[in-house]
Amino acid sequence: MDWRIGNSGWITTPLPPGQICRLERGKPLPPGIARQAVPPSLLGSLPVVQGFSYAVIGSALVLLGAGGVVADILGDLF
């Protein structure tokens, strides 16, 4: 099942133009970049990765390691 279909009322906070391009794997999150918590209903369906956390940044789901280092970016999901 597609999570977005059952949760159509959940809205992300868009990033200003050019901000999503500043996200890079292996680099820390840029200062001041807005992120949202992943909705619990989605978080429960994601794999648990020890020592990592998830965040929603713009329309992307981002896997973050220690110190906010970007481990992976799943873009344009929302």
N, CA, C and O atoms as a Tripos MOL2 file, in Angstrom:
@<TRIPOS>MOLECULE
protein
  312   311    78     0     0
PROTEIN
NO_CHARGES

@<TRIPOS>ATOM
      1 N           0.8340   -1.1970    0.0000 N.3       1 MET1
      2 CA          0.0000    0.0000    0.0000 C.3       1 MET1
      3 C           0.8720    1.2520    0.0000 C.2       1 MET1
      4 O           1.9030    1.3020    0.6710 O.2       1 MET1
      5 N           0.4650    2.2240   -0.7310 N.am      2 ASP2
      6 CA          1.1870    3.4840   -0.8080 C.3       2 ASP2
      7 C           0.7970    4.3470    0.3880 C.2       2 ASP2
      8 O          -0.3770    4.6840    0.5440 O.2       2 ASP2
      9 N           1.7470    4.7070    1.2250 N.am      3 TRP3
     10 CA          1.4920    5.4790    2.4360 C.3       3 TRP3
     11 C           0.8260    6.8100    2.1200 C.2       3 TRP3
     12 O          -0.0330    7.2620    2.8770 O.2       3 TRP3
     13 N           1.1990    7.4360    1.0300 N.am      4 ARG4
     14 CA          0.6500    8.7560    0.6810 C.3       4 ARG4
     15 C          -0.8430    8.7210    0.4220 C.2       4 ARG4
     16 O          -1.5360    9.7000    0.6980 O.2       4 ARG4
     17 N          -1.3550    7.6170   -0.1010 N.am      5 ILE5
     18 CA         -2.7910    7.5150   -0.3940 C.3       5 ILE5
     19 C          -3.6040    7.5890    0.8930 C.2       5 ILE5
     20 O          -4.6190    8.2830    0.9460 O.2       5 ILE5
     21 N          -3.1710    6.8870    1.9170 N.am      6 GLY6
     22 CA         -3.8980    6.8730    3.1800 C.3       6 GLY6
     23 C          -3.6520    8.0840    4.0510 C.2       6 GLY6
     24 O          -4.3290    8.2610    5.0630 O.2       6 GLY6
     25 N          -2.6960    8.9250    3.6800 N.am      7 ASN7
     26 CA         -2.3340   10.0880    4.4950 C.3       7 ASN7
     27 C          -2.2460   11.3510    3.6500 C.2       7 ASN7
     28 O          -1.2960   12.1260    3.7620 O.2       7 ASN7
     29 N          -3.2370   11.5440    2.8140 N.am      8 SER8
     30 CA         -3.2010   12.6680    1.8720 C.3       8 SER8
     31 C          -3.2320   14.0340    2.5490 C.2       8 SER8
     32 O          -2.8730   15.0320    1.9240 O.2       8 SER8
     33 N          -3.6550   14.1040    3.8130 N.am      9 GLY9
     34 CA         -3.7040   15.3850    4.5130 C.3       9 GLY9
     35 C          -2.3760   15.8230    5.0920 C.2       9 GLY9
     36 O          -2.2440   16.9610    5.5400 O.2       9 GLY9
     37 N          -1.3750   14.9260    5.0910 N.am     10 TRP10
     38 CA         -0.0730   15.2870    5.6470 C.3      10 TRP10
     39 C           0.7090   16.0700    4.6100 C.2      10 TRP10
     40 O           0.8760   15.6160    3.4780 O.2      10 TRP10
     41 N           1.1870   17.2400    4.9910 N.am     11 ILE11
     42 CA          1.8510   18.1460    4.0490 C.3      11 ILE11
     43 C           3.2700   18.4300    4.5350 C.2      11 ILE11
     44 O           3.4940   18.6600    5.7240 O.2      11 ILE11
     45 N           4.2120   18.4120    3.6200 N.am     12 THR12
     46 CA          5.5980   18.7440    3.9660 C.3      12 THR12
     47 C           5.8110   20.2480    3.8580 C.2      12 THR12
     48 O           5.0310   20.9630    3.2280 O.2      12 THR12
     49 N           6.8710   20.7030    4.4790 N.am     13 THR13
     50 CA          7.2650   22.1070    4.3810 C.3      13 THR13
     51 C           8.2600   22.2260    3.2350 C.2      13 THR13
     52 O           9.3650   21.6910    3.3250 O.2      13 THR13
     53 N           7.8890   22.9170    2.1580 N.am     14 PRO14
     54 CA          8.8130   23.0110    1.0200 C.3      14 PRO14
     55 C          10.0650   23.8100    1.3760 C.2      14 PRO14
     56 O          10.0340   24.7250    2.1990 O.2      14 PRO14
     57 N          11.1470   23.4400    0.7400 N.am     15 LEU15
     58 CA         12.4000   24.1780    0.9210 C.3      15 LEU15
     59 C          12.4820   25.3050   -0.0970 C.2      15 LEU15
     60 O          11.8960   25.2140   -1.1760 O.2      15 LEU15
     61 N          13.2010   26.3580    0.2380 N.am     16 PRO16
     62 CA         13.4330   27.4060   -0.7630 C.3      16 PRO16
     63 C          14.1780   26.8220   -1.9700 C.2      16 PRO16
     64 O          14.8910   25.8280   -1.8280 O.2      16 PRO16
     65 N          14.0250   27.4140   -3.1320 N.am     17 PRO17
     66 CA         14.7060   26.9040   -4.3300 C.3      17 PRO17
     67 C          16.2090   26.7350   -4.0970 C.2      17 PRO17
     68 O          16.8610   27.5970   -3.5090 O.2      17 PRO17
     69 N          16.7350   25.6240   -4.5640 N.am     18 GLY18
     70 CA         18.1750   25.3710   -4.4630 C.3      18 GLY18
     71 C          18.6230   24.7180   -3.1720 C.2      18 GLY18
     72 O          19.7560   24.2420   -3.0980 O.2      18 GLY18
     73 N          17.7720   24.6760   -2.1440 N.am     19 GLN19
     74 CA         18.1850   24.1150   -0.8560 C.3      19 GLN19
     75 C          18.3640   22.5940   -0.9080 C.2      19 GLN19
     76 O          19.3060   22.0710   -0.3130 O.2      19 GLN19
     77 N          17.4860   21.8830   -1.6000 N.am     20 ILE20
     78 CA         17.5890   20.4270   -1.6430 C.3      20 ILE20
     79 C          18.8940   20.0020   -2.3130 C.2      20 ILE20
     80 O          19.4200   18.9260   -2.0250 O.2      20 ILE20
     81 N          19.4110   20.8310   -3.1940 N.am     21 CYS21
     82 CA         20.6830   20.5360   -3.8650 C.3      21 CYS21
     83 C          21.8590   20.5790   -2.8960 C.2      21 CYS21
     84 O          22.9290   20.0450   -3.1910 O.2      21 CYS21
     85 N          21.6670   21.2080   -1.7490 N.am     22 ARG22
     86 CA         22.7430   21.3220   -0.7630 C.3      22 ARG22
     87 C          22.9020   20.0590    0.0730 C.2      22 ARG22
     88 O          23.8830   19.9160    0.8030 O.2      22 ARG22
     89 N          21.9290   19.1280   -0.0310 N.am     23 LEU23
     90 CA         22.0400   17.8660    0.6960 C.3      23 LEU23
     91 C          22.9880   16.9410   -0.0570 C.2      23 LEU23
     92 O          22.8260   16.7170   -1.2570 O.2      23 LEU23
     93 N          23.9820   16.4050    0.6540 N.am     24 GLU24
     94 CA         24.9310   15.4920    0.0280 C.3      24 GLU24
     95 C          25.1960   14.3170    0.9570 C.2      24 GLU24
     96 O          25.3990   14.4960    2.1570 O.2      24 GLU24
     97 N          25.1920   13.1150    0.3940 N.am     25 ARG25
     98 CA         25.5350   11.9360    1.1790 C.3      25 ARG25
     99 C          26.9430   12.0850    1.7380 C.2      25 ARG25
    100 O          27.8590   12.5210    1.0400 O.2      25 ARG25
    101 N          27.1030   11.7170    3.0030 N.am     26 GLY26
    102 CA         28.4120   11.7770    3.6430 C.3      26 GLY26
    103 C          28.7560   13.1350    4.2310 C.2      26 GLY26
    104 O          29.7980   13.2840    4.8700 O.2      26 GLY26
    105 N          27.9090   14.1150    4.0280 N.am     27 LYS27
    106 CA         28.1340   15.4680    4.5550 C.3      27 LYS27
    107 C          27.0860   15.7810    5.6220 C.2      27 LYS27
    108 O          25.9800   15.2440    5.5720 O.2      27 LYS27
    109 N          27.4210   16.6460    6.5900 N.am     28 PRO28
    110 CA         26.4150   17.0500    7.5770 C.3      28 PRO28
    111 C          25.3130   17.8850    6.9270 C.2      28 PRO28
    112 O          25.5050   18.4830    5.8690 O.2      28 PRO28
    113 N          24.1550   17.9090    7.5900 N.am     29 LEU29
    114 CA         23.0730   18.7680    7.1080 C.3      29 LEU29
    115 C          23.5600   20.2070    7.0730 C.2      29 LEU29
    116 O          24.2370   20.6460    8.0030 O.2      29 LEU29
    117 N          23.2350   20.9450    6.0330 N.am     30 PRO30
    118 CA         23.6150   22.3580    5.9840 C.3      30 PRO30
    119 C          22.9460   23.1240    7.1310 C.2      30 PRO30
    120 O          21.8250   22.7970    7.5220 O.2      30 PRO30
    121 N          23.6230   24.1350    7.6680 N.am     31 PRO31
    122 CA         23.0370   24.9250    8.7580 C.3      31 PRO31
    123 C          21.7340   25.5870    8.3240 C.2      31 PRO31
    124 O          21.6280   26.1150    7.2170 O.2      31 PRO31
    125 N          20.7570   25.5510    9.2040 N.am     32 GLY32
    126 CA         19.4960   26.2400    8.9710 C.3      32 GLY32
    127 C          18.5200   25.5210    8.0670 C.2      32 GLY32
    128 O          17.4450   26.0540    7.7960 O.2      32 GLY32
    129 N          18.8440   24.3510    7.5980 N.am     33 ILE33
    130 CA         17.9150   23.6400    6.7130 C.3      33 ILE33
    131 C          16.7630   23.0850    7.5550 C.2      33 ILE33
    132 O          16.9760   22.4760    8.6020 O.2      33 ILE33
    133 N          15.5480   23.3100    7.0750 N.am     34 ALA34
    134 CA         14.3510   22.9080    7.8210 C.3      34 ALA34
    135 C          14.1020   21.4180    7.6550 C.2      34 ALA34
    136 O          14.1820   20.8810    6.5500 O.2      34 ALA34
    137 N          13.7990   20.7570    8.7660 N.am     35 ARG35
    138 CA         13.4380   19.3470    8.6990 C.3      35 ARG35
    139 C          12.2260   19.0870    9.5670 C.2      35 ARG35
    140 O          11.9880   19.7830   10.5540 O.2      35 ARG35
    141 N          11.4600   18.0710    9.1830 N.am     36 GLN36
    142 CA         10.2660   17.6830    9.9170 C.3      36 GLN36
    143 C          10.4530   16.2610   10.4280 C.2      36 GLN36
    144 O          11.2010   15.4670    9.8580 O.2      36 GLN36
    145 N           9.7570   15.9650   11.5100 N.am     37 ALA37
    146 CA          9.7450   14.5940   12.0060 C.3      37 ALA37
    147 C           8.9550   13.7250   11.0300 C.2      37 ALA37
    148 O           8.0030   14.1850   10.3990 O.2      37 ALA37
    149 N           9.3580   12.4820   10.9190 N.am     38 VAL38
    150 CA          8.6370   11.5390   10.0760 C.3      38 VAL38
    151 C           7.3570   11.1490   10.8130 C.2      38 VAL38
    152 O           7.4150   10.8180   11.9980 O.2      38 VAL38
    153 N           6.2010   11.1800   10.1440 N.am     39 PRO39
    154 CA          4.9510   10.8040   10.8030 C.3      39 PRO39
    155 C           5.0550    9.3830   11.3840 C.2      39 PRO39
    156 O           5.5940    8.4900   10.7310 O.2      39 PRO39
    157 N           4.5410    9.1700   12.6070 N.am     40 PRO40
    158 CA          4.6330    7.8460   13.2340 C.3      40 PRO40
    159 C           4.0750    6.7180   12.3690 C.2      40 PRO40
    160 O           4.6000    5.6050   12.3870 O.2      40 PRO40
    161 N           3.0200    7.0000   11.6180 N.am     41 SER41
    162 CA          2.4350    5.9510   10.7790 C.3      41 SER41
    163 C           3.3790    5.5170    9.6570 C.2      41 SER41
    164 O           3.3080    4.3740    9.2040 O.2      41 SER41
    165 N           4.2520    6.3990    9.2060 N.am     42 LEU42
    166 CA          5.2500    6.0530    8.1970 C.3      42 LEU42
    167 C           6.4870    5.4760    8.8650 C.2      42 LEU42
    168 O           7.0600    4.5040    8.3720 O.2      42 LEU42
    169 N           6.8990    6.0530    9.9620 N.am     43 LEU43
    170 CA          8.0990    5.6080   10.6650 C.3      43 LEU43
    171 C           7.9970    4.1360   11.0460 C.2      43 LEU43
    172 O           8.9880    3.4070   10.9970 O.2      43 LEU43
    173 N           6.8020    3.7020   11.4240 N.am     44 GLY44
    174 CA          6.6040    2.3110   11.8010 C.3      44 GLY44
    175 C           6.7910    1.3290   10.6580 C.2      44 GLY44
    176 O           7.0020    0.1400   10.8960 O.2      44 GLY44
    177 N           6.7170    1.8030    9.4250 N.am     45 SER45
    178 CA          6.8810    0.9150    8.2760 C.3      45 SER45
    179 C           8.2890    0.9650    7.6820 C.2      45 SER45
    180 O           8.5880    0.2390    6.7340 O.2      45 SER45
    181 N           9.1560    1.8190    8.2360 N.am     46 LEU46
    182 CA         10.5310    1.9240    7.7470 C.3      46 LEU46
    183 C          11.4410    0.9730    8.5150 C.2      46 LEU46
    184 O          11.1830    0.6800    9.6830 O.2      46 LEU46
    185 N          12.5020    0.4880    7.8730 N.am     47 PRO47
    186 CA         13.4190   -0.3950    8.5910 C.3      47 PRO47
    187 C          14.1630    0.3680    9.6950 C.2      47 PRO47
    188 O          14.5370    1.5280    9.5230 O.2      47 PRO47
    189 N          14.3660   -0.2980   10.8100 N.am     48 VAL48
    190 CA         15.1380    0.2880   11.9020 C.3      48 VAL48
    191 C          16.6130    0.0880   11.5830 C.2      48 VAL48
    192 O          17.0590   -1.0330   11.3370 O.2      48 VAL48
    193 N          17.3550    1.1720   11.5890 N.am     49 VAL49
    194 CA         18.7870    1.1140   11.3100 C.3      49 VAL49
    195 C          19.4930    1.6430   12.5530 C.2      49 VAL49
    196 O          19.4190    2.8330   12.8590 O.2      49 VAL49
    197 N          20.1750    0.7540   13.2640 N.am     50 GLN50
    198 CA         20.8280    1.1090   14.5250 C.3      50 GLN50
    199 C          21.7780    2.2950   14.3390 C.2      50 GLN50
    200 O          22.6400    2.2710   13.4610 O.2      50 GLN50
    201 N          21.6170    3.3250   15.1620 N.am     51 GLY51
    202 CA         22.4910    4.5010   15.1240 C.3      51 GLY51
    203 C          22.0890    5.5530   14.1040 C.2      51 GLY51
    204 O          22.7850    6.5560   13.9440 O.2      51 GLY51
    205 N          20.9690    5.3370   13.4090 N.am     52 PHE52
    206 CA         20.5050    6.2770   12.3940 C.3      52 PHE52
    207 C          19.0880    6.7270   12.7160 C.2      52 PHE52
    208 O          18.3720    6.0680   13.4700 O.2      52 PHE52
    209 N          18.6930    7.8580   12.1350 N.am     53 SER53
    210 CA         17.3270    8.3510   12.2890 C.3      53 SER53
    211 C          16.8460    8.8670   10.9340 C.2      53 SER53
    212 O          17.6350    9.0960   10.0180 O.2      53 SER53
    213 N          15.5320    9.0410   10.8360 N.am     54 TYR54
    214 CA         14.9290    9.5450    9.6050 C.3      54 TYR54
    215 C          14.4030   10.9560    9.8420 C.2      54 TYR54
    216 O          14.0040   11.3020   10.9540 O.2      54 TYR54
    217 N          14.4050   11.7600    8.7950 N.am     55 ALA55
    218 CA         13.8020   13.0940    8.8270 C.3      55 ALA55
    219 C          13.2100   13.3790    7.4530 C.2      55 ALA55
    220 O          13.6580   12.8360    6.4440 O.2      55 ALA55
    221 N          12.2060   14.2340    7.4320 N.am     56 VAL56
    222 CA         11.6380   14.7090    6.1720 C.3      56 VAL56
    223 C          12.2120   16.1000    5.9320 C.2      56 VAL56
    224 O          12.0820   16.9980    6.7640 O.2      56 VAL56
    225 N          12.8410   16.2530    4.7910 N.am     57 ILE57
    226 CA         13.4180   17.5460    4.4190 C.3      57 ILE57
    227 C          12.8630   17.8930    3.0470 C.2      57 ILE57
    228 O          13.1880   17.2500    2.0480 O.2      57 ILE57
    229 N          12.0180   18.9230    3.0140 N.am     58 GLY58
    230 CA         11.3290   19.2650    1.7630 C.3      58 GLY58
    231 C          10.4480   18.1050    1.3630 C.2      58 GLY58
    232 O           9.5850   17.6930    2.1380 O.2      58 GLY58
    233 N          10.6460   17.5650    0.1670 N.am     59 SER59
    234 CA          9.8630   16.4200   -0.3050 C.3      59 SER59
    235 C          10.6490   15.1160   -0.2080 C.2      59 SER59
    236 O          10.2350   14.0990   -0.7640 O.2      59 SER59
    237 N          11.7800   15.1400    0.4940 N.am     60 ALA60
    238 CA         12.6550   13.9700    0.5820 C.3      60 ALA60
    239 C          12.6220   13.3400    1.9630 C.2      60 ALA60
    240 O          12.4610   14.0270    2.9720 O.2      60 ALA60
    241 N          12.7780   12.0210    1.9950 N.am     61 LEU61
    242 CA         12.9960   11.2860    3.2340 C.3      61 LEU61
    243 C          14.5010   11.0880    3.3310 C.2      61 LEU61
    244 O          15.1260   10.5710    2.4050 O.2      61 LEU61
    245 N          15.0810   11.4990    4.4520 N.am     62 VAL62
    246 CA         16.5310   11.4760    4.5980 C.3      62 VAL62
    247 C          16.9110   10.6040    5.7860 C.2      62 VAL62
    248 O          16.3270   10.7210    6.8630 O.2      62 VAL62
    249 N          17.8940    9.7290    5.5860 N.am     63 LEU63
    250 CA         18.4490    8.8990    6.6450 C.3      63 LEU63
    251 C          19.6810    9.6120    7.1790 C.2      63 LEU63
    252 O          20.6160    9.9090    6.4360 O.2      63 LEU63
    253 N          19.6670    9.8830    8.4810 N.am     64 LEU64
    254 CA         20.7440   10.6490    9.1060 C.3      64 LEU64
    255 C          21.5360    9.7800   10.0690 C.2      64 LEU64
    256 O          20.9650    9.0040   10.8360 O.2      64 LEU64
    257 N          22.8450    9.9160   10.0220 N.am     65 GLY65
    258 CA         23.7250    9.2280   10.9490 C.3      65 GLY65
    259 C          24.0980   10.1400   12.0980 C.2      65 GLY65
    260 O          23.4950   11.1950   12.2940 O.2      65 GLY65
    261 N          25.0950    9.7250   12.8520 N.am     66 ALA66
    262 CA         25.5640   10.4900   14.0040 C.3      66 ALA66
    263 C          25.9780   11.8940   13.5730 C.2      66 ALA66
    264 O          26.6030   12.0760   12.5280 O.2      66 ALA66
    265 N          25.6260   12.8740   14.3850 N.am     67 GLY67
    266 CA         25.9910   14.2560   14.1040 C.3      67 GLY67
    267 C          25.2450   14.8700   12.9330 C.2      67 GLY67
    268 O          25.6620   15.9050   12.4130 O.2      67 GLY67
    269 N          24.1380   14.2470   12.5040 N.am     68 GLY68
    270 CA         23.3590   14.8070   11.4060 C.3      68 GLY68
    271 C          23.9750   14.6150   10.0400 C.2      68 GLY68
    272 O          23.6520   15.3460    9.1040 O.2      68 GLY68
    273 N          24.8720   13.6260    9.9110 N.am     69 VAL69
    274 CA         25.4930   13.3520    8.6120 C.3      69 VAL69
    275 C          24.4870   12.6060    7.7400 C.2      69 VAL69
    276 O          23.8650   11.6400    8.1830 O.2      69 VAL69
    277 N          24.3340   13.0570    6.5080 N.am     70 VAL70
    278 CA         23.3780   12.4690    5.5730 C.3      70 VAL70
    279 C          23.9120   11.1190    5.0890 C.2      70 VAL70
    280 O          24.9640   11.0480    4.4530 O.2      70 VAL70
    281 N          23.1730   10.0530    5.3970 N.am     71 ALA71
    282 CA         23.5630    8.7120    4.9690 C.3      71 ALA71
    283 C          22.8920    8.3420    3.6450 C.2      71 ALA71
    284 O          23.5010    7.6910    2.7970 O.2      71 ALA71
    285 N          21.6390    8.7580    3.4730 N.am     72 ASP72
    286 CA         20.9280    8.4550    2.2350 C.3      72 ASP72
    287 C          19.7960    9.4580    2.0380 C.2      72 ASP72
    288 O          19.2650   10.0060    3.0040 O.2      72 ASP72
    289 N          19.4370    9.6900    0.7920 N.am     73 ILE73
    290 CA         18.3730   10.6320    0.4440 C.3      73 ILE73
    291 C          17.4090    9.9190   -0.5010 C.2      73 ILE73
    292 O          17.7940    9.4570   -1.5760 O.2      73 ILE73
    293 N          16.1600    9.8430   -0.0800 N.am     74 LEU74
    294 CA         15.1080    9.3050   -0.9320 C.3      74 LEU74
    295 C          14.2720   10.4990   -1.3730 C.2      74 LEU74
    296 O          13.3890   10.9420   -0.6380 O.2      74 LEU74
    297 N          14.5400   11.0180   -2.5550 N.am     75 GLY75
    298 CA         13.9640   12.2780   -3.0020 C.3      75 GLY75
    299 C          12.5720   12.1830   -3.5680 C.2      75 GLY75
    300 O          12.1480   11.1270   -4.0380 O.2      75 GLY75
    301 N          11.8680   13.2840   -3.5230 N.am     76 ASP76
    302 CA         10.5360   13.4680   -4.1060 C.3      76 ASP76
    303 C           9.5390   12.3840   -3.7250 C.2      76 ASP76
    304 O           8.8260   11.8580   -4.5790 O.2      76 ASP76
    305 N           9.4910   12.0540   -2.4450 N.am     77 LEU77
    306 CA          8.5390   11.0540   -1.9740 C.3      77 LEU77
    307 C           7.1980   11.6710   -1.5840 C.2      77 LEU77
    308 O           6.1700   10.9960   -1.6170 O.2      77 LEU77
    309 N           7.2090   12.9380   -1.2190 N.am     78 PHE78
    310 CA          5.9750   13.5520   -0.6950 C.3      78 PHE78
    311 C           5.4830   14.6280   -1.6320 C.2      78 PHE78
    312 O           4.4600   15.2590   -1.3650 O.2      78 PHE78
@<TRIPOS>BOND
     1     1     2 1
     2     2     3 1
     3     3     4 2
     4     3     5 am
     5     5     6 1
     6     6     7 1
     7     7     8 2
     8     7     9 am
     9     9    10 1
    10    10    11 1
    11    11    12 2
    12    11    13 am
    13    13    14 1
    14    14    15 1
    15    15    16 2
    16    15    17 am
    17    17    18 1
    18    18    19 1
    19    19    20 2
    20    19    21 am
    21    21    22 1
    22    22    23 1
    23    23    24 2
    24    23    25 am
    25    25    26 1
    26    26    27 1
    27    27    28 2
    28    27    29 am
    29    29    30 1
    30    30    31 1
    31    31    32 2
    32    31    33 am
    33    33    34 1
    34    34    35 1
    35    35    36 2
    36    35    37 am
    37    37    38 1
    38    38    39 1
    39    39    40 2
    40    39    41 am
    41    41    42 1
    42    42    43 1
    43    43    44 2
    44    43    45 am
    45    45    46 1
    46    46    47 1
    47    47    48 2
    48    47    49 am
    49    49    50 1
    50    50    51 1
    51    51    52 2
    52    51    53 am
    53    53    54 1
    54    54    55 1
    55    55    56 2
    56    55    57 am
    57    57    58 1
    58    58    59 1
    59    59    60 2
    60    59    61 am
    61    61    62 1
    62    62    63 1
    63    63    64 2
    64    63    65 am
    65    65    66 1
    66    66    67 1
    67    67    68 2
    68    67    69 am
    69    69    70 1
    70    70    71 1
    71    71    72 2
    72    71    73 am
    73    73    74 1
    74    74    75 1
    75    75    76 2
    76    75    77 am
    77    77    78 1
    78    78    79 1
    79    79    80 2
    80    79    81 am
    81    81    82 1
    82    82    83 1
    83    83    84 2
    84    83    85 am
    85    85    86 1
    86    86    87 1
    87    87    88 2
    88    87    89 am
    89    89    90 1
    90    90    91 1
    91    91    92 2
    92    91    93 am
    93    93    94 1
    94    94    95 1
    95    95    96 2
    96    95    97 am
    97    97    98 1
    98    98    99 1
    99    99   100 2
   100    99   101 am
   101   101   102 1
   102   102   103 1
   103   103   104 2
   104   103   105 am
   105   105   106 1
   106   106   107 1
   107   107   108 2
   108   107   109 am
   109   109   110 1
   110   110   111 1
   111   111   112 2
   112   111   113 am
   113   113   114 1
   114   114   115 1
   115   115   116 2
   116   115   117 am
   117   117   118 1
   118   118   119 1
   119   119   120 2
   120   119   121 am
   121   121   122 1
   122   122   123 1
   123   123   124 2
   124   123   125 am
   125   125   126 1
   126   126   127 1
   127   127   128 2
   128   127   129 am
   129   129   130 1
   130   130   131 1
   131   131   132 2
   132   131   133 am
   133   133   134 1
   134   134   135 1
   135   135   136 2
   136   135   137 am
   137   137   138 1
   138   138   139 1
   139   139   140 2
   140   139   141 am
   141   141   142 1
   142   142   143 1
   143   143   144 2
   144   143   145 am
   145   145   146 1
   146   146   147 1
   147   147   148 2
   148   147   149 am
   149   149   150 1
   150   150   151 1
   151   151   152 2
   152   151   153 am
   153   153   154 1
   154   154   155 1
   155   155   156 2
   156   155   157 am
   157   157   158 1
   158   158   159 1
   159   159   160 2
   160   159   161 am
   161   161   162 1
   162   162   163 1
   163   163   164 2
   164   163   165 am
   165   165   166 1
   166   166   167 1
   167   167   168 2
   168   167   169 am
   169   169   170 1
   170   170   171 1
   171   171   172 2
   172   171   173 am
   173   173   174 1
   174   174   175 1
   175   175   176 2
   176   175   177 am
   177   177   178 1
   178   178   179 1
   179   179   180 2
   180   179   181 am
   181   181   182 1
   182   182   183 1
   183   183   184 2
   184   183   185 am
   185   185   186 1
   186   186   187 1
   187   187   188 2
   188   187   189 am
   189   189   190 1
   190   190   191 1
   191   191   192 2
   192   191   193 am
   193   193   194 1
   194   194   195 1
   195   195   196 2
   196   195   197 am
   197   197   198 1
   198   198   199 1
   199   199   200 2
   200   199   201 am
   201   201   202 1
   202   202   203 1
   203   203   204 2
   204   203   205 am
   205   205   206 1
   206   206   207 1
   207   207   208 2
   208   207   209 am
   209   209   210 1
   210   210   211 1
   211   211   212 2
   212   211   213 am
   213   213   214 1
   214   214   215 1
   215   215   216 2
   216   215   217 am
   217   217   218 1
   218   218   219 1
   219   219   220 2
   220   219   221 am
   221   221   222 1
   222   222   223 1
   223   223   224 2
   224   223   225 am
   225   225   226 1
   226   226   227 1
   227   227   228 2
   228   227   229 am
   229   229   230 1
   230   230   231 1
   231   231   232 2
   232   231   233 am
   233   233   234 1
   234   234   235 1
   235   235   236 2
   236   235   237 am
   237   237   238 1
   238   238   239 1
   239   239   240 2
   240   239   241 am
   241   241   242 1
   242   242   243 1
   243   243   244 2
   244   243   245 am
   245   245   246 1
   246   246   247 1
   247   247   248 2
   248   247   249 am
   249   249   250 1
   250   250   251 1
   251   251   252 2
   252   251   253 am
   253   253   254 1
   254   254   255 1
   255   255   256 2
   256   255   257 am
   257   257   258 1
   258   258   259 1
   259   259   260 2
   260   259   261 am
   261   261   262 1
   262   262   263 1
   263   263   264 2
   264   263   265 am
   265   265   266 1
   266   266   267 1
   267   267   268 2
   268   267   269 am
   269   269   270 1
   270   270   271 1
   271   271   272 2
   272   271   273 am
   273   273   274 1
   274   274   275 1
   275   275   276 2
   276   275   277 am
   277   277   278 1
   278   278   279 1
   279   279   280 2
   280   279   281 am
   281   281   282 1
   282   282   283 1
   283   283   284 2
   284   283   285 am
   285   285   286 1
   286   286   287 1
   287   287   288 2
   288   287   289 am
   289   289   290 1
   290   290   291 1
   291   291   292 2
   292   291   293 am
   293   293   294 1
   294   294   295 1
   295   295   296 2
   296   295   297 am
   297   297   298 1
   298   298   299 1
   299   299   300 2
   300   299   301 am
   301   301   302 1
   302   302   303 1
   303   303   304 2
   304   303   305 am
   305   305   306 1
   306   306   307 1
   307   307   308 2
   308   307   309 am
   309   309   310 1
   310   310   311 1
   311   311   312 2
@<TRIPOS>SUBSTRUCTURE
     1 MET1         2 RESIDUE 1 A MET
     2 ASP2         6 RESIDUE 1 A ASP
     3 TRP3        10 RESIDUE 1 A TRP
     4 ARG4        14 RESIDUE 1 A ARG
     5 ILE5        18 RESIDUE 1 A ILE
     6 GLY6        22 RESIDUE 1 A GLY
     7 ASN7        26 RESIDUE 1 A ASN
     8 SER8        30 RESIDUE 1 A SER
     9 GLY9        34 RESIDUE 1 A GLY
    10 TRP10       38 RESIDUE 1 A TRP
    11 ILE11       42 RESIDUE 1 A ILE
    12 THR12       46 RESIDUE 1 A THR
    13 THR13       50 RESIDUE 1 A THR
    14 PRO14       54 RESIDUE 1 A PRO
    15 LEU15       58 RESIDUE 1 A LEU
    16 PRO16       62 RESIDUE 1 A PRO
    17 PRO17       66 RESIDUE 1 A PRO
    18 GLY18       70 RESIDUE 1 A GLY
    19 GLN19       74 RESIDUE 1 A GLN
    20 ILE20       78 RESIDUE 1 A ILE
    21 CYS21       82 RESIDUE 1 A CYS
    22 ARG22       86 RESIDUE 1 A ARG
    23 LEU23       90 RESIDUE 1 A LEU
    24 GLU24       94 RESIDUE 1 A GLU
    25 ARG25       98 RESIDUE 1 A ARG
    26 GLY26      102 RESIDUE 1 A GLY
    27 LYS27      106 RESIDUE 1 A LYS
    28 PRO28      110 RESIDUE 1 A PRO
    29 LEU29      114 RESIDUE 1 A LEU
    30 PRO30      118 RESIDUE 1 A PRO
    31 PRO31      122 RESIDUE 1 A PRO
    32 GLY32      126 RESIDUE 1 A GLY
    33 ILE33      130 RESIDUE 1 A ILE
    34 ALA34      134 RESIDUE 1 A ALA
    35 ARG35      138 RESIDUE 1 A ARG
    36 GLN36      142 RESIDUE 1 A GLN
    37 ALA37      146 RESIDUE 1 A ALA
    38 VAL38      150 RESIDUE 1 A VAL
    39 PRO39      154 RESIDUE 1 A PRO
    40 PRO40      158 RESIDUE 1 A PRO
    41 SER41      162 RESIDUE 1 A SER
    42 LEU42      166 RESIDUE 1 A LEU
    43 LEU43      170 RESIDUE 1 A LEU
    44 GLY44      174 RESIDUE 1 A GLY
    45 SER45      178 RESIDUE 1 A SER
    46 LEU46      182 RESIDUE 1 A LEU
    47 PRO47      186 RESIDUE 1 A PRO
    48 VAL48      190 RESIDUE 1 A VAL
    49 VAL49      194 RESIDUE 1 A VAL
    50 GLN50      198 RESIDUE 1 A GLN
    51 GLY51      202 RESIDUE 1 A GLY
    52 PHE52      206 RESIDUE 1 A PHE
    53 SER53      210 RESIDUE 1 A SER
    54 TYR54      214 RESIDUE 1 A TYR
    55 ALA55      218 RESIDUE 1 A ALA
    56 VAL56      222 RESIDUE 1 A VAL
    57 ILE57      226 RESIDUE 1 A ILE
    58 GLY58      230 RESIDUE 1 A GLY
    59 SER59      234 RESIDUE 1 A SER
    60 ALA60      238 RESIDUE 1 A ALA
    61 LEU61      242 RESIDUE 1 A LEU
    62 VAL62      246 RESIDUE 1 A VAL
    63 LEU63      250 RESIDUE 1 A LEU
    64 LEU64      254 RESIDUE 1 A LEU
    65 GLY65      258 RESIDUE 1 A GLY
    66 ALA66      262 RESIDUE 1 A ALA
    67 GLY67      266 RESIDUE 1 A GLY
    68 GLY68      270 RESIDUE 1 A GLY
    69 VAL69      274 RESIDUE 1 A VAL
    70 VAL70      278 RESIDUE 1 A VAL
    71 ALA71      282 RESIDUE 1 A ALA
    72 ASP72      286 RESIDUE 1 A ASP
    73 ILE73      290 RESIDUE 1 A ILE
    74 LEU74      294 RESIDUE 1 A LEU
    75 GLY75      298 RESIDUE 1 A GLY
    76 ASP76      302 RESIDUE 1 A ASP
    77 LEU77      306 RESIDUE 1 A LEU
    78 PHE78      310 RESIDUE 1 A PHE
